[in-house]
Amino acid sequence: MFPTLEHEEILWQNGYNYLAGVDEAGRGCLAGPVVAATVILPPRVKLNGVNDSKKLSPQAREKCLIEIFKKAVAISIGICMPEEIDSLNILQASLEAMRRAILSLKTRPDYLLIDGLYKVNVSLPQICLKHGDSQSISIAAASIVAKVYRDQVMIAYHDLFPQYNLKKNKGYPTAEHKQAIKNYGLCYLHRRSFRPCGD
């Protein structure tokens, strides 16, 4: 199933011009930040190949990203670092990263399309869509922006901590990453509240 503009079309027809798709990346990781992105697309935009970022290869994501940046009205990023994740919990940190991304937009949105079940603490009308990155083009575009940005951050962190092979696992709980934690202990990028890090 590919995402469509069905939800966006209804909102555009009801007079909402600036619709922001909102999604995050890195929720299930043991290391690194959770990154949220917001994308406002122009009405009836055509974006070829855009889908839930998890369903795309890295090469396909990069190709889509170029098209998203060419066509989007506005794009922004919000980040919560590991110490914030440990303090807030991963759900609240994800919602806070989304809130930061929304507030960073240069164009104020009229309406938010949020991936997931929980509203974001901003005074804007919003709809939450379960598996929204598979339903809405705007959310799918945000998922790609968040994923590519976060992957680039983790590749940069690899140079600081090569023992964890972050350029490959991006902080996710692979067998290799968990073994590296056993061998070398934790670094400041690790989420100490996550079970494999706390064991």
C-alpha positions in Angstrom: 0.0 0.0 0.0 1.4 3.4 -1.0 0.5 6.6 0.8 -1.8 9.0 -1.0 -3.1 12.6 -0.7 -6.6 11.5 0.4 -6.3 13.0 3.9 -4.7 16.1 2.5 -7.3 16.6 -0.2 -10.1 16.7 2.4 -8.3 19.3 4.4 -7.4 21.4 1.4 -11.0 21.4 0.4 -12.0 22.6 3.8 -9.7 25.6 3.5 -6.6 24.4 5.3 -3.7 25.5 3.0 -0.5 24.6 4.9 -0.7 20.9 6.1 2.4 19.6 7.9 3.1 15.9 7.9 5.0 14.9 11.1 7.0 11.7 11.8 10.0 10.5 13.8 12.9 8.2 13.4 15.1 6.3 15.9 12.5 5.4 18.4 13.6 1.8 18.8 17.4 2.5 18.9 19.8 1.9 21.8 21.9 4.8 20.9 21.6 8.3 19.5 18.8 10.9 19.3 15.2 10.5 18.3 14.7 12.8 15.3 11.4 14.2 14.1 10.7 16.0 10.9 7.8 18.1 9.5 7.1 18.6 5.9 4.6 21.0 4.3 3.8 20.2 0.7 2.0 22.4 -1.8 -1.6 21.3 -2.8 -1.9 18.4 -5.2 1.9 17.9 -5.3 3.3 14.9 -7.2 6.0 13.0 -5.4 7.2 9.9 -7.2 8.2 6.9 -5.1 7.6 8.4 -1.7 6.6 5.8 0.9 7.1 4.9 4.5 10.9 5.3 4.9 11.2 1.8 6.4 10.0 0.3 3.1 12.6 2.1 1.0 16.3 1.3 0.4 18.8 4.0 1.4 19.3 4.8 -2.3 15.5 5.2 -2.8 15.3 7.4 0.3 18.1 9.7 -1.0 16.3 10.0 -4.3 13.0 10.9 -2.7 14.7 13.3 -0.4 16.0 15.4 -3.3 12.4 15.6 -4.7 10.9 16.5 -1.4 13.4 19.3 -0.9 12.7 20.6 -4.4 8.9 20.6 -3.9 8.2 21.3 -0.2 6.9 24.6 1.0 8.8 24.1 4.3 10.8 21.4 6.1 12.1 21.3 9.7 13.8 19.0 12.2 13.4 18.5 15.9 15.8 16.4 18.1 15.7 14.8 21.5 19.1 13.6 22.8 19.7 10.4 24.7 19.8 12.1 28.1 16.4 13.6 27.4 15.0 10.2 26.3 16.2 8.7 29.6 14.6 11.6 31.5 11.3 11.8 29.7 10.8 8.2 28.3 10.9 7.4 24.6 7.2 8.2 23.9 7.4 11.7 25.5 10.8 12.3 23.9 9.4 11.4 20.5 6.4 13.8 21.0 8.8 16.5 22.2 11.0 16.1 19.1 7.9 16.5 17.0 6.9 19.6 19.0 10.3 21.1 18.4 10.1 20.3 14.7 6.7 21.9 14.3 7.8 25.1 16.2 10.9 25.3 14.0 8.8 25.6 10.7 9.4 28.9 8.9 5.8 28.6 7.5 3.1 28.2 10.2 1.0 25.2 9.4 -2.8 25.3 9.5 -3.2 21.6 10.3 -1.0 18.7 11.4 -1.0 15.1 10.2 0.8 13.2 12.9 2.1 9.6 12.5 0.9 7.6 15.5 -1.7 7.6 18.1 -0.8 10.6 20.3 -1.3 14.3 19.7 1.6 16.8 20.0 1.4 19.6 22.6 1.0 22.5 20.3 -2.1 24.7 19.8 -2.8 23.6 16.2 -5.6 21.4 14.9 -4.2 17.9 14.2 -5.1 14.4 13.3 -3.3 11.3 14.4 -3.0 8.4 11.9 -1.9 5.0 12.9 0.7 3.9 10.3 0.3 7.4 8.9 3.6 7.0 6.9 1.8 4.3 4.9 -1.4 6.5 4.4 -0.4 10.1 3.9 2.2 11.5 1.4 3.0 14.4 3.8 3.8 12.0 6.7 5.7 9.7 4.4 7.8 12.6 3.2 8.5 13.6 6.9 9.5 10.0 7.7 12.1 10.1 4.9 13.5 13.4 6.0 13.7 12.2 9.6 15.3 8.9 8.7 17.9 10.3 6.3 18.9 13.1 8.7 19.2 10.7 11.6 21.2 8.2 9.6 23.7 11.0 8.7 24.0 12.0 12.3 24.8 8.4 13.3 27.3 8.0 10.5 29.1 11.1 11.9 29.0 9.7 15.4 30.7 6.5 14.1 34.0 8.5 13.8 33.8 9.2 17.5 32.9 5.7 18.6 34.0 3.3 15.8 33.8 0.3 18.2 30.0 0.3 18.0 29.9 0.3 14.2 27.2 3.0 14.3 27.6 3.7 10.5 26.1 0.3 9.9 23.6 -0.3 12.7 22.6 3.4 13.2 22.2 2.7 16.9 19.6 -0.1 16.5 19.8 -3.2 18.7 21.6 -5.6 16.3 23.4 -8.6 17.8 26.7 -6.9 16.8 25.8 -3.7 18.6 24.7 -5.5 21.8 27.9 -7.5 21.8 29.9 -4.2 21.4 28.1 -2.8 24.5 29.2 -5.9 26.4 32.8 -5.6 25.2 33.2 -1.8 25.5 30.5 -0.6 27.8 28.3 2.4 27.1 29.1 5.8 25.7 27.2 9.0 26.2 25.1 8.3 23.1 23.5 5.2 24.7 20.0 5.4 26.2 20.6 4.0 29.7 16.9 3.6 30.4 16.7 1.0 27.6 16.9 -2.6 28.8 19.9 -3.8 26.7 21.8 -0.8 27.9 20.8 -1.2 31.5 21.5 -4.9 31.7 
